[in-house]
């Protein structure tokens, strides 16, 4: 089969790789129908250590079940399925608490001997708990929106849920990438009436307005903080959904959050140390939360609105490529020429 590997910063290659095979009775083999490139894939694209063997890439995919291990029930060959970006048994105590990213028997794609999703096929561990069957065919026009359940829609929703967004809370979303736009969509879905989107790419912020943003702030840093404060009578917003992961985004979040408010981070942090002391979080009683989204916990909740067209999260895909074009897709996203790239193996 063909699969994507990263050999160093900016060095993405699509190569021949061994076909996946069943190794455990809880496994499944899935032929990938749709995959994509994630904004978080750009972090290793910038700084992954060079290697001779390469690292498999991709953690978002949907596909068709080709083979099933003897212990897998509830699925059949030919089923169209979507996979969350973390595989899990869906039965351990952490999974039952909705924290599938900490599953006692789970893990992440492209790690620990598990392949990546930017490929023609993949072995899925814990298939019964991981895969969610979709009631559409592999030629459905809903596939782009259904694919967002694998990561970005569930991640944006996680940001809003962890911040306890509701009709009484004002919201600032930092970042106009796919996750930030999904955070806007999710905040709107949870009833927020005032949503400020901080982003400076007009095509993206226009889509953010379609998803529910009421205001757009293009300024960054202290200027951006001042603008949000101006829009909110000097107070800031009750919640801040930070979907970038860089220190300057965190600093803006601290700058625009209202006393007693919540900062919810879902952008993968590219830093270890950040202000949390009296002058930043402690004094104004700010809550800091967020983390990798347990998107499997949200799939059943989010799926119906995607199926009936109430929401169209697949609008974040603005470029479609074949598998062998994946290196070009990385370059396009890195150069801000594409918002999110859809891959058709």
C-alpha atoms as a printed R data frame, in Angstrom:
    type eleno elety resid chain resno       x       y      z
1   ATOM     1    CA   UNK     A     1   0.000   0.000  0.000
2   ATOM     2    CA   UNK     A     2   0.957   3.692 -0.161
3   ATOM     3    CA   UNK     A     3   1.451   5.619  3.081
4   ATOM     4    CA   UNK     A     4   2.807   8.963  4.267
5   ATOM     5    CA   UNK     A     5   5.987   9.312  6.323
6   ATOM     6    CA   UNK     A     6   7.837  12.331  7.685
7   ATOM     7    CA   UNK     A     7  11.626  12.088  7.721
8   ATOM     8    CA   UNK     A     8  12.463  15.497  9.127
9   ATOM     9    CA   UNK     A     9  11.277  19.108  9.133
10  ATOM    10    CA   UNK     A    10   9.514  19.756  5.837
11  ATOM    11    CA   UNK     A    11  10.438  16.290  4.520
12  ATOM    12    CA   UNK     A    12   7.159  14.461  3.803
13  ATOM    13    CA   UNK     A    13   7.157  11.443  1.500
14  ATOM    14    CA   UNK     A    14   4.486   9.050  0.240
15  ATOM    15    CA   UNK     A    15   6.018   5.597 -0.116
16  ATOM    16    CA   UNK     A    16   5.217   1.937 -0.485
17  ATOM    17    CA   UNK     A    17   4.649   0.239  2.864
18  ATOM    18    CA   UNK     A    18   3.599  -3.257  3.956
19  ATOM    19    CA   UNK     A    19  -0.126  -3.889  3.913
20  ATOM    20    CA   UNK     A    20  -1.567  -3.913  7.449
21  ATOM    21    CA   UNK     A    21  -2.527  -7.290  8.902
22  ATOM    22    CA   UNK     A    22  -4.534  -8.406 11.928
23  ATOM    23    CA   UNK     A    23  -2.291  -8.912 14.950
24  ATOM    24    CA   UNK     A    24  -4.791  -9.128 17.791
25  ATOM    25    CA   UNK     A    25  -8.317 -10.565 17.917
26  ATOM    26    CA   UNK     A    26  -9.555  -7.058 18.789
27  ATOM    27    CA   UNK     A    27  -8.116  -5.558 15.569
28  ATOM    28    CA   UNK     A    28  -9.751  -4.511 12.317
29  ATOM    29    CA   UNK     A    29  -8.288  -3.612  8.943
30  ATOM    30    CA   UNK     A    30  -9.843  -0.503  7.391
31  ATOM    31    CA   UNK     A    31  -9.458   0.662  3.799
32  ATOM    32    CA   UNK     A    32  -9.189   4.428  4.080
33  ATOM    33    CA   UNK     A    33 -11.680   6.384  1.990
34  ATOM    34    CA   UNK     A    34 -11.007   9.892  3.288
35  ATOM    35    CA   UNK     A    35  -8.190  11.357  5.390
36  ATOM    36    CA   UNK     A    36  -6.811  14.828  5.920
37  ATOM    37    CA   UNK     A    37  -3.936  16.939  7.156
38  ATOM    38    CA   UNK     A    38  -4.328  18.471 10.607
39  ATOM    39    CA   UNK     A    39  -3.030  21.803 11.823
40  ATOM    40    CA   UNK     A    40  -1.256  19.884 14.586
41  ATOM    41    CA   UNK     A    41   0.645  17.965 11.888
42  ATOM    42    CA   UNK     A    42   2.423  21.232 11.143
43  ATOM    43    CA   UNK     A    43   4.176  21.140 14.518
44  ATOM    44    CA   UNK     A    44   6.324  18.114 13.580
45  ATOM    45    CA   UNK     A    45   6.544  19.532 10.054
46  ATOM    46    CA   UNK     A    46   8.493  22.379 11.641
47  ATOM    47    CA   UNK     A    47  10.569  20.569 14.238
48  ATOM    48    CA   UNK     A    48  10.457  16.751 14.087
49  ATOM    49    CA   UNK     A    49  13.935  15.229 14.599
50  ATOM    50    CA   UNK     A    50  15.382  13.808 11.398
51  ATOM    51    CA   UNK     A    51  15.272  10.015 11.136
52  ATOM    52    CA   UNK     A    52  16.213   7.333  8.622
53  ATOM    53    CA   UNK     A    53  13.063   5.253  9.070
54  ATOM    54    CA   UNK     A    54  10.515   8.075  8.978
55  ATOM    55    CA   UNK     A    55   7.427   8.577 11.116
56  ATOM    56    CA   UNK     A    56   3.967   7.550  9.821
57  ATOM    57    CA   UNK     A    57   1.593  10.485  9.599
58  ATOM    58    CA   UNK     A    58  -2.114  11.129  9.935
59  ATOM    59    CA   UNK     A    59  -4.680  10.670 12.686
60  ATOM    60    CA   UNK     A    60  -7.988  11.552 11.001
61  ATOM    61    CA   UNK     A    61  -9.718   9.086  8.686
62  ATOM    62    CA   UNK     A    62 -12.860   7.276  7.749
63  ATOM    63    CA   UNK     A    63 -13.018   4.123  5.701
64  ATOM    64    CA   UNK     A    64 -14.500   0.714  4.978
65  ATOM    65    CA   UNK     A    65 -13.972  -2.339  7.182
66  ATOM    66    CA   UNK     A    66 -12.081  -5.009  5.230
67  ATOM    67    CA   UNK     A    67 -11.185  -7.543  7.942
68  ATOM    68    CA   UNK     A    68 -12.217  -8.137 11.536
69  ATOM    69    CA   UNK     A    69 -10.524  -9.925 14.419
70  ATOM    70    CA   UNK     A    70 -12.362 -12.787 16.070
71  ATOM    71    CA   UNK     A    71 -13.227 -10.762 19.196
72  ATOM    72    CA   UNK     A    72 -14.794  -7.800 17.363
73  ATOM    73    CA   UNK     A    73 -18.584  -7.609 17.395
74  ATOM    74    CA   UNK     A    74 -21.032  -4.963 16.214
75  ATOM    75    CA   UNK     A    75 -19.164  -4.404 12.935
76  ATOM    76    CA   UNK     A    76 -19.180  -6.193  9.604
77  ATOM    77    CA   UNK     A    77 -17.038  -6.191  6.507
78  ATOM    78    CA   UNK     A    78 -18.178  -3.405  4.214
79  ATOM    79    CA   UNK     A    79 -19.249  -1.036  7.014
80  ATOM    80    CA   UNK     A    80 -18.277   2.598  6.562
81  ATOM    81    CA   UNK     A    81 -16.705   3.808  9.791
82  ATOM    82    CA   UNK     A    82 -15.079   6.888 11.290
83  ATOM    83    CA   UNK     A    83 -12.226   6.699 13.789
84  ATOM    84    CA   UNK     A    84 -11.358   9.194 16.528
85  ATOM    85    CA   UNK     A    85  -7.763  10.416 16.659
86  ATOM    86    CA   UNK     A    86  -7.145   8.230 19.720
87  ATOM    87    CA   UNK     A    87  -8.082   4.551 19.684
88  ATOM    88    CA   UNK     A    88  -9.676   3.154 22.829
89  ATOM    89    CA   UNK     A    89 -11.581   0.164 24.165
90  ATOM    90    CA   UNK     A    90 -14.577   2.341 25.183
91  ATOM    91    CA   UNK     A    91 -15.095   0.136 28.255
92  ATOM    92    CA   UNK     A    92 -12.378   0.980 30.817
93  ATOM    93    CA   UNK     A    93 -13.099   3.329 33.702
94  ATOM    94    CA   UNK     A    94 -11.532   6.327 31.969
95  ATOM    95    CA   UNK     A    95 -13.554   5.702 28.802
96  ATOM    96    CA   UNK     A    96 -16.752   5.337 30.838
97  ATOM    97    CA   UNK     A    97 -15.938   8.730 32.360
98  ATOM    98    CA   UNK     A    98 -15.630  10.193 28.857
99  ATOM    99    CA   UNK     A    99 -11.837  10.415 28.840
100 ATOM   100    CA   UNK     A   100 -10.969   8.138 25.929
101 ATOM   101    CA   UNK     A   101  -7.602   9.842 25.383
102 ATOM   102    CA   UNK     A   102  -6.514   8.260 28.675
103 ATOM   103    CA   UNK     A   103  -7.897   4.773 27.924
104 ATOM   104    CA   UNK     A   104  -6.025   2.105 29.876
105 ATOM   105    CA   UNK     A   105  -5.768  -0.055 26.753
106 ATOM   106    CA   UNK     A   106  -5.674   2.670 24.091
107 ATOM   107    CA   UNK     A   107  -3.235   4.865 22.266
108 ATOM   108    CA   UNK     A   108  -2.698   7.176 19.325
109 ATOM   109    CA   UNK     A   109  -2.267   6.620 15.614
110 ATOM   110    CA   UNK     A   110   1.202   6.784 14.102
111 ATOM   111    CA   UNK     A   111   2.812   5.714 17.383
112 ATOM   112    CA   UNK     A   112   3.836   2.511 19.120
113 ATOM   113    CA   UNK     A   113   3.892   0.452 15.943
114 ATOM   114    CA   UNK     A   114   0.452   1.657 14.771
115 ATOM   115    CA   UNK     A   115   0.288   3.197 11.305
116 ATOM   116    CA   UNK     A   116  -0.931   6.636 10.310
117 ATOM   117    CA   UNK     A   117  -4.170   7.668  8.668
118 ATOM   118    CA   UNK     A   118  -2.630   9.371  5.623
119 ATOM   119    CA   UNK     A   119  -2.456   6.018  3.877
120 ATOM   120    CA   UNK     A   120  -4.480   3.554  1.834
121 ATOM   121    CA   UNK     A   121  -5.242   1.265  4.773
122 ATOM   122    CA   UNK     A   122  -4.648   0.930  8.504
123 ATOM   123    CA   UNK     A   123  -4.786  -1.595 11.327
124 ATOM   124    CA   UNK     A   124  -7.215  -0.432 13.998
125 ATOM   125    CA   UNK     A   125  -6.570  -1.728 17.528
126 ATOM   126    CA   UNK     A   126  -9.546  -2.034 19.881
127 ATOM   127    CA   UNK     A   127 -11.767  -1.789 16.806
128 ATOM   128    CA   UNK     A   128 -15.053  -2.447 18.584
129 ATOM   129    CA   UNK     A   129 -14.544   0.468 20.954
130 ATOM   130    CA   UNK     A   130 -12.828   2.772 18.487
131 ATOM   131    CA   UNK     A   131 -14.804   2.658 15.251
132 ATOM   132    CA   UNK     A   132 -18.214   4.252 14.824
133 ATOM   133    CA   UNK     A   133 -20.409   2.909 12.029
134 ATOM   134    CA   UNK     A   134 -21.829   5.521  9.651
135 ATOM   135    CA   UNK     A   135 -25.262   5.063  8.026
136 ATOM   136    CA   UNK     A   136 -24.182   6.364  4.610
137 ATOM   137    CA   UNK     A   137 -22.326   4.986  1.625
138 ATOM   138    CA   UNK     A   138 -18.728   5.729  0.721
139 ATOM   139    CA   UNK     A   139 -19.936   7.956 -2.121
140 ATOM   140    CA   UNK     A   140 -21.980  10.211  0.196
141 ATOM   141    CA   UNK     A   141 -21.564  13.958 -0.070
142 ATOM   142    CA   UNK     A   142 -21.518  14.041  3.736
143 ATOM   143    CA   UNK     A   143 -18.086  12.416  3.994
144 ATOM   144    CA   UNK     A   144 -16.130  15.674  4.508
145 ATOM   145    CA   UNK     A   145 -18.385  16.711  7.391
146 ATOM   146    CA   UNK     A   146 -18.356  13.200  8.864
147 ATOM   147    CA   UNK     A   147 -14.557  13.187  8.720
148 ATOM   148    CA   UNK     A   148 -14.429  16.252 11.006
149 ATOM   149    CA   UNK     A   149 -15.841  14.031 13.774
150 ATOM   150    CA   UNK     A   150 -12.475  12.288 13.775
151 ATOM   151    CA   UNK     A   151 -10.806  15.342 15.281
152 ATOM   152    CA   UNK     A   152 -11.470  18.996 14.518
153 ATOM   153    CA   UNK     A   153 -15.223  19.185 15.187
154 ATOM   154    CA   UNK     A   154 -14.921  17.121 18.344
155 ATOM   155    CA   UNK     A   155 -11.904  19.166 19.429
156 ATOM   156    CA   UNK     A   156 -13.697  22.478 18.910
157 ATOM   157    CA   UNK     A   157 -16.677  21.075 20.779
158 ATOM   158    CA   UNK     A   158 -14.422  19.916 23.613
159 ATOM   159    CA   UNK     A   159 -13.083  23.459 23.971
160 ATOM   160    CA   UNK     A   160 -16.592  24.836 24.325
161 ATOM   161    CA   UNK     A   161 -17.795  22.062 26.643
162 ATOM   162    CA   UNK     A   162 -14.817  22.376 28.969
163 ATOM   163    CA   UNK     A   163 -15.472  26.117 29.171
164 ATOM   164    CA   UNK     A   164 -19.144  25.429 29.976
165 ATOM   165    CA   UNK     A   165 -20.310  27.700 27.188
166 ATOM   166    CA   UNK     A   166 -24.023  28.453 27.281
167 ATOM   167    CA   UNK     A   167 -26.486  31.183 26.383
168 ATOM   168    CA   UNK     A   168 -25.317  33.361 29.297
169 ATOM   169    CA   UNK     A   169 -21.599  33.278 28.461
170 ATOM   170    CA   UNK     A   170 -19.683  35.500 26.078
171 ATOM   171    CA   UNK     A   171 -16.939  33.778 24.115
172 ATOM   172    CA   UNK     A   172 -13.612  34.674 22.515
173 ATOM   173    CA   UNK     A   173 -12.127  32.130 20.121
174 ATOM   174    CA   UNK     A   174  -8.402  32.549 19.447
175 ATOM   175    CA   UNK     A   175  -7.330  31.121 16.104
176 ATOM   176    CA   UNK     A   176  -9.013  30.954 12.701
177 ATOM   177    CA   UNK     A   177  -7.743  27.513 11.754
178 ATOM   178    CA   UNK     A   178 -10.089  24.549 11.410
179 ATOM   179    CA   UNK     A   179 -10.259  23.881 15.159
180 ATOM   180    CA   UNK     A   180 -10.903  27.541 15.945
181 ATOM   181    CA   UNK     A   181 -13.726  27.637 13.414
182 ATOM   182    CA   UNK     A   182 -15.159  24.435 14.894
183 ATOM   183    CA   UNK     A   183 -14.969  26.086 18.330
184 ATOM   184    CA   UNK     A   184 -17.069  28.940 16.935
185 ATOM   185    CA   UNK     A   185 -19.583  26.462 15.497
186 ATOM   186    CA   UNK     A   186 -19.684  24.580 18.805
187 ATOM   187    CA   UNK     A   187 -20.110  27.702 20.923
188 ATOM   188    CA   UNK     A   188 -23.036  28.690 18.720
189 ATOM   189    CA   UNK     A   189 -24.498  25.204 19.023
190 ATOM   190    CA   UNK     A   190 -24.313  25.502 22.825
191 ATOM   191    CA   UNK     A   191 -26.274  28.760 22.751
192 ATOM   192    CA   UNK     A   192 -23.637  31.517 22.915
193 ATOM   193    CA   UNK     A   193 -25.000  34.778 21.540
194 ATOM   194    CA   UNK     A   194 -21.739  36.783 21.562
195 ATOM   195    CA   UNK     A   195 -18.744  35.089 19.935
196 ATOM   196    CA   UNK     A   196 -15.601  37.080 19.138
197 ATOM   197    CA   UNK     A   197 -13.261  35.379 16.680
198 ATOM   198    CA   UNK     A   198  -9.626  36.474 16.770
199 ATOM   199    CA   UNK     A   199  -8.168  35.826 13.326
200 ATOM   200    CA   UNK     A   200  -6.712  37.776 10.460
201 ATOM   201    CA   UNK     A   201  -7.402  35.680  7.343
202 ATOM   202    CA   UNK     A   202 -10.576  37.105  5.811
203 ATOM   203    CA   UNK     A   203 -11.653  33.961  3.968
204 ATOM   204    CA   UNK     A   204 -11.453  32.054  7.246
205 ATOM   205    CA   UNK     A   205 -13.094  34.678  9.424
206 ATOM   206    CA   UNK     A   206 -15.895  35.020  6.855
207 ATOM   207    CA   UNK     A   207 -16.525  31.302  7.322
208 ATOM   208    CA   UNK     A   208 -16.357  31.905 11.073
209 ATOM   209    CA   UNK     A   209 -19.153  34.450 10.737
210 ATOM   210    CA   UNK     A   210 -21.192  31.849  8.864
211 ATOM   211    CA   UNK     A   211 -20.591  29.456 11.742
212 ATOM   212    CA   UNK     A   212 -21.772  31.999 14.321
213 ATOM   213    CA   UNK     A   213 -19.094  34.573 15.112
214 ATOM   214    CA   UNK     A   214 -20.644  37.947 15.890
215 ATOM   215    CA   UNK     A   215 -17.382  39.927 15.868
216 ATOM   216    CA   UNK     A   216 -13.961  39.521 14.293
217 ATOM   217    CA   UNK     A   217 -10.750  40.943 15.741
218 ATOM   218    CA   UNK     A   218  -7.823  40.860 13.337
219 ATOM   219    CA   UNK     A   219  -5.331  42.531 15.667
220 ATOM   220    CA   UNK     A   220  -2.866  40.476 17.707
221 ATOM   221    CA   UNK     A   221  -1.014  40.884 20.982
222 ATOM   222    CA   UNK     A   222  -1.739  43.904 23.155
223 ATOM   223    CA   UNK     A   223  -3.617  45.577 20.318
224 ATOM   224    CA   UNK     A   224  -5.898  42.578 19.960
225 ATOM   225    CA   UNK     A   225  -6.450  42.381 23.712
226 ATOM   226    CA   UNK     A   226  -7.412  46.055 23.787
227 ATOM   227    CA   UNK     A   227  -9.874  45.539 20.941
228 ATOM   228    CA   UNK     A   228 -11.642  42.646 22.682
229 ATOM   229    CA   UNK     A   229 -11.763  44.669 25.892
230 ATOM   230    CA   UNK     A   230 -13.252  47.566 23.974
231 ATOM   231    CA   UNK     A   231 -15.943  45.303 22.505
232 ATOM   232    CA   UNK     A   232 -16.849  44.003 25.961
233 ATOM   233    CA   UNK     A   233 -16.999  47.249 27.931
234 ATOM   234    CA   UNK     A   234 -13.537  46.685 29.350
235 ATOM   235    CA   UNK     A   235 -14.371  43.355 31.019
236 ATOM   236    CA   UNK     A   236 -13.315  40.685 28.518
237 ATOM   237    CA   UNK     A   237 -15.373  37.556 27.854
238 ATOM   238    CA   UNK     A   238 -16.574  34.856 30.225
239 ATOM   239    CA   UNK     A   239 -14.837  32.152 28.207
240 ATOM   240    CA   UNK     A   240 -11.815  31.977 25.917
241 ATOM   241    CA   UNK     A   241 -11.323  29.011 23.581
242 ATOM   242    CA   UNK     A   242  -7.643  28.889 22.616
243 ATOM   243    CA   UNK     A   243  -7.123  26.841 19.442
244 ATOM   244    CA   UNK     A   244  -3.547  27.722 18.475
245 ATOM   245    CA   UNK     A   245  -1.077  26.333 20.997
246 ATOM   246    CA   UNK     A   246   1.592  29.037 20.957
247 ATOM   247    CA   UNK     A   247   2.580  31.217 23.890
248 ATOM   248    CA   UNK     A   248   1.349  34.417 22.264
249 ATOM   249    CA   UNK     A   249  -2.116  32.868 21.950
250 ATOM   250    CA   UNK     A   250  -2.081  31.895 25.623
251 ATOM   251    CA   UNK     A   251  -1.022  35.414 26.583
252 ATOM   252    CA   UNK     A   252  -3.894  36.851 24.566
253 ATOM   253    CA   UNK     A   253  -6.264  34.430 26.279
254 ATOM   254    CA   UNK     A   254  -5.110  35.668 29.685
255 ATOM   255    CA   UNK     A   255  -5.504  39.224 28.436
256 ATOM   256    CA   UNK     A   256  -9.097  38.917 27.223
257 ATOM   257    CA   UNK     A   257 -10.698  36.641 29.815
258 ATOM   258    CA   UNK     A   258 -13.160  38.214 32.247
259 ATOM   259    CA   UNK     A   259 -12.592  37.892 36.018
260 ATOM   260    CA   UNK     A   260 -14.101  34.611 37.136
261 ATOM   261    CA   UNK     A   261 -13.887  33.293 33.578
262 ATOM   262    CA   UNK     A   262 -12.510  30.183 31.920
263 ATOM   263    CA   UNK     A   263  -9.654  29.652 29.476
264 ATOM   264    CA   UNK     A   264 -10.091  26.376 27.588
265 ATOM   265    CA   UNK     A   265  -7.052  25.251 25.584
266 ATOM   266    CA   UNK     A   266  -7.233  22.715 22.790
267 ATOM   267    CA   UNK     A   267  -4.361  23.975 20.643
268 ATOM   268    CA   UNK     A   268  -1.476  21.569 21.304
269 ATOM   269    CA   UNK     A   269   0.788  23.699 23.538
270 ATOM   270    CA   UNK     A   270   4.262  24.349 22.146
271 ATOM   271    CA   UNK     A   271   5.505  25.519 25.551
272 ATOM   272    CA   UNK     A   272   5.826  24.114 29.071
273 ATOM   273    CA   UNK     A   273   5.902  27.265 31.206
274 ATOM   274    CA   UNK     A   274   3.144  29.876 31.207
275 ATOM   275    CA   UNK     A   275   1.831  32.602 33.556
276 ATOM   276    CA   UNK     A   276  -0.535  31.185 36.181
277 ATOM   277    CA   UNK     A   277   0.278  33.376 39.189
278 ATOM   278    CA   UNK     A   278  -1.571  36.078 41.092
279 ATOM   279    CA   UNK     A   279  -1.401  38.689 38.351
280 ATOM   280    CA   UNK     A   280  -2.557  36.334 35.580
281 ATOM   281    CA   UNK     A   281  -4.934  33.588 36.756
282 ATOM   282    CA   UNK     A   282  -4.984  33.391 40.536
283 ATOM   283    CA   UNK     A   283  -5.937  36.965 41.392
284 ATOM   284    CA   UNK     A   284  -8.948  37.260 39.043
285 ATOM   285    CA   UNK     A   285 -10.129  33.707 39.795
286 ATOM   286    CA   UNK     A   286  -9.540  32.410 36.281
287 ATOM   287    CA   UNK     A   287 -10.028  28.699 35.564
288 ATOM   288    CA   UNK     A   288  -7.602  27.033 33.130
289 ATOM   289    CA   UNK     A   289  -8.616  23.760 31.528
290 ATOM   290    CA   UNK     A   290  -8.777  21.899 28.242
291 ATOM   291    CA   UNK     A   291  -6.573  19.217 26.739
292 ATOM   292    CA   UNK     A   292  -6.633  16.601 23.984
293 ATOM   293    CA   UNK     A   293 -10.273  16.081 23.103
294 ATOM   294    CA   UNK     A   294 -11.814  12.671 23.815
295 ATOM   295    CA   UNK     A   295 -13.688  12.951 20.527
296 ATOM   296    CA   UNK     A   296 -15.035   9.384 20.774
297 ATOM   297    CA   UNK     A   297 -17.113  10.600 23.729
298 ATOM   298    CA   UNK     A   298 -18.774  13.251 21.551
299 ATOM   299    CA   UNK     A   299 -19.380  11.322 18.331
300 ATOM   300    CA   UNK     A   300 -22.828   9.980 19.180
301 ATOM   301    CA   UNK     A   301 -23.923  13.460 20.281
302 ATOM   302    CA   UNK     A   302 -22.571  15.324 17.253
303 ATOM   303    CA   UNK     A   303 -23.370  12.792 14.532
304 ATOM   304    CA   UNK     A   304 -27.150  13.417 14.119
305 ATOM   305    CA   UNK     A   305 -26.783  17.122 13.276
306 ATOM   306    CA   UNK     A   306 -24.152  16.277 10.670
307 ATOM   307    CA   UNK     A   307 -26.325  13.585  9.094
308 ATOM   308    CA   UNK     A   308 -29.383  15.812  8.804
309 ATOM   309    CA   UNK     A   309 -27.414  18.819  7.564
310 ATOM   310    CA   UNK     A   310 -28.108  21.053 10.569
311 ATOM   311    CA   UNK     A   311 -24.387  21.799 10.615
312 ATOM   312    CA   UNK     A   312 -21.795  21.539  7.839
313 ATOM   313    CA   UNK     A   313 -18.404  21.310  9.526
314 ATOM   314    CA   UNK     A   314 -16.922  19.896  6.314
315 ATOM   315    CA   UNK     A   315 -16.849  23.436  4.949
316 ATOM   316    CA   UNK     A   316 -13.421  23.804  6.592
317 ATOM   317    CA   UNK     A   317 -11.949  21.693  3.780
318 ATOM   318    CA   UNK     A   318 -10.911  24.036  0.997
319 ATOM   319    CA   UNK     A   319  -8.594  21.755 -0.976
320 ATOM   320    CA   UNK     A   320  -8.847  18.105 -2.038
321 ATOM   321    CA   UNK     A   321  -5.840  16.068 -3.149
322 ATOM   322    CA   UNK     A   322  -4.815  12.500 -3.869
323 ATOM   323    CA   UNK     A   323  -2.563  10.552 -1.540
324 ATOM   324    CA   UNK     A   324   0.581  11.089 -3.610
325 ATOM   325    CA   UNK     A   325  -0.011  14.851 -3.388
326 ATOM   326    CA   UNK     A   326   0.142  14.907  0.420
327 ATOM   327    CA   UNK     A   327   3.573  16.633  0.525
328 ATOM   328    CA   UNK     A   328   2.061  19.466 -1.520
329 ATOM   329    CA   UNK     A   329  -0.855  19.560  0.921
330 ATOM   330    CA   UNK     A   330   1.519  20.069  3.841
331 ATOM   331    CA   UNK     A   331   3.242  22.904  2.017
332 ATOM   332    CA   UNK     A   332  -0.090  24.538  1.190
333 ATOM   333    CA   UNK     A   333  -1.258  24.462  4.800
334 ATOM   334    CA   UNK     A   334   2.111  25.590  6.106
335 ATOM   335    CA   UNK     A   335   2.074  28.541  3.701
336 ATOM   336    CA   UNK     A   336  -1.511  29.428  4.661
337 ATOM   337    CA   UNK     A   337  -2.627  28.705  1.097
338 ATOM   338    CA   UNK     A   338  -5.138  26.152  2.383
339 ATOM   339    CA   UNK     A   339  -7.210  26.021  5.558
340 ATOM   340    CA   UNK     A   340  -7.542  22.251  5.758
341 ATOM   341    CA   UNK     A   341  -6.621  19.680  3.101
342 ATOM   342    CA   UNK     A   342  -8.839  16.671  2.381
343 ATOM   343    CA   UNK     A   343  -7.076  13.519  1.130
344 ATOM   344    CA   UNK     A   344  -8.711  10.931 -1.121
345 ATOM   345    CA   UNK     A   345  -6.448   7.831 -1.191
